[in-house]
Amino acid sequence: MSSSSNEIRLRCNLDATTPLTSSADQPRYYRLLAPWWHTVLLIAIFLLASAGQAHTLGGIVERHGRLPLYISTIAFEWVMVGFIWLGIRRRGLRLRDLVGGRWKSPEDVLLDIGIALGFWIASIAVLAAVRYALGLVSFNETQNMQQAREISKTLGFLIPQGIREMIVFTALAMTAGFCEELIFRGYLQKQFHAATHNAWISIALQGILFGAGHGYQGVRYMIVIGIYGILFGILAYLRRSLRPGMITHAWQDFSSGLILRALANHLQ
């Protein structure tokens, strides 16, 4: 097949799965990225992993340390990305097609970094309001200290200690930034969009699953993370690219580890 034919086929695939125009001008139908059994199996694996994490992560760290947990999590997320690649390649799509956008100059990189920074600041404000509504923060210093102790107790087993753990934790944060954005906003959101023909329903569905995938943090924090996932979904939809979200996601995970470490030291 000629190169021009390949380009035409790829363009048709992208037009069928990734809306590139305003919502009013978008086509009514989008072709699925992969068979439905592929999506259902992916979701089932994540939900089962989330359910298992809620009961086993602390014990794993206690018996084997943090490094095996970090490394196994990195491996798991890349395996899921590989599974997605196997599903979409039969439709003539590549992982880069799910990421969207393309850096053609240093200015493009700086633009996405700027968007990521602005999104991070805005999302902090939104999530602060959500945490307040859920009773996770308040204007009472005593209650906030109690919440801080609960967070440290719940997530303390994840806090990196020492240079080796910090290096691997950094790799974990970068992996989460790339892989989780590609899985939830790159694959699931577009797949749900193809099935429902509604961008906002697809954004909500992937956000709910994103929150459900963090069962080890408890129900209220699952709600917070689910709303965070919805915000990431809106960013991906408006930007037509996962790159700003990937940057923000990686930074958020990395900085959260540093904050939790400082918090744990302060409470000792």
DAHUHU-V609502 format. One record per run of one state. SS is the DSSP state (H for helix, E for strand, C for the rest). FROM is the first residue (numbers start at 1). TO is the last residue. If there is no record, write none. Layout:
# DAHUHU-V609502
<<SS FROM TO> <SS FROM TO>>
This chain:
# DAHUHU-V609502
<<C 1 2> <H 3 17> <C 18 22> <H 23 25> <C 26 35> <H 36 64> <C 65 65> <H 66 91> <C 92 94> <H 95 99> <C 100 105> <H 106 133> <C 134 140> <H 141 158> <C 159 161> <H 162 196> <C 197 198> <H 199 212> <C 213 214> <H 215 217> <C 218 218> <H 219 239> <C 240 242> <H 243 267> <C 268 268>>
